[in-house]
Amino acid sequence: MVKSGKDNCLMQVTDPSVREKYLVEINSLFKKLFPLCRSITGQGVRDTLELLKGVEAFTRNDISSGTDCYDWRIPQEWNIREAYIADEAGNRIIDFQQNNLHVVSYSAAIDKQLSFEDLEPHLHTLPDYPQAIPYRTSYYHETWGFCLTYEQYLKMDRKGTYRVRIDSKYFDGKLDYGEALLKGKSDKEFLIHTYCCHPSLANDNLSGMVLWILLLRELKKRDLRHNYRFVIVPESIGSIAYLSQNEAAMQKIAGALILTTVAGHGAFGYKQTYLGNHLIDQIVTQTFREAGQELIRYPFDVSGSDEKHYSCPYFRIPAGTITKNKYYEYREYHTSMDNLDFVSAEALLQSLNWHLAVIDNLERMRTYESLHPYSQPMLGKRGLYPKVSGHLKQQAGGGVEKDVARRVDALNWVLFYGDGKTPLSEIAERSGFSMQELDKAVQTLLEKNLLRAVGGDK
Ligand code: ZN
């Protein structure tokens, strides 16, 4: 868990009564949002966005079906009322009302009596995980299908006939999404992204949506240095559409955090940006290291979430992903076992605090230029160095002297890398100082007119 108090980030949710409120709220959001039948378009997405807007305000937008977005086109909207497979006695053996994963997302309508033989090619199961219903989609190829547990499949009569009904429809409608732009003082803008297209699956991607809205709320309370663009869209087609509609603005994004799979019971992990050593990578690594929290490292992979679009050649937005049970890495992923038992409000709150800690360090990010670059400046005449000194580090046995030695050391590290190029996160990595300690040194040096911030950062 992240430490609280002045040694760590002031903006984290650590006060016991506030924490308690948050846990209740997260559980309530989990319960309300989990049952909604989301897909890349449709009423489930609209209901989800409306519910999230009740937590914190953001702008809802939409793009019409048929709109071209680079190499893609916004599909028709899909809505579904009911779907089931009934046996000869009329018993619904598979029912969408029981679990919305039972229908392949974007299934075409059907209402027929079929033999098992004709039905079987449309059934999807997981023989290696016989109690789990798989999650399957077919957005861009018109078909229909049912997903069921392997145990349910084994019970079906191979010689029987089945009533197969899916009451769904496609129509020219909208792709819905949400966004909010929080203004800071600098000219840097970061993207906080999540997606909102999965039906009843908890860690992927309910947890990302809840974290997104709580982060938005927390950042709105702050006086921000940088700008933050919050985007919630259906995965892939939504981020492609968003890029195409906001091309100029998105080209200026300095880095991104993708929010997904953040409330599992497992370990924290970090999927690196495509660069691997970008500012975002440095800050996430540094933030976890400073708190002594282990982090499973996942190198960049083109397979993943929306970073593959944001980081493509034209935009090249470095996007990192902090996870708690990363997608692909847990057995329950994309099955009915990724349910509310798999996630916890406590885990989500931890993820919220880590993301806040990372953003807190991002807020400290500036590069500086020493105003005395020709030698180490004389700290003594500015009251920044002890009056009596030998080898400061050798003298420093502990207590006040040790504090003084450490403070002077931090000043010298910042001055040494005051070349206008080295970001604070890199100085932290090289020196072993926390970003918070270095930030304090920066404040002192700015006050003493030994340093200035460079670029458009204010
Ligand atoms: Zn997914």
Residues whose N, C-alpha, C, O or C-beta is under 5 A from the ligand:
A	BS01	ZN	D204
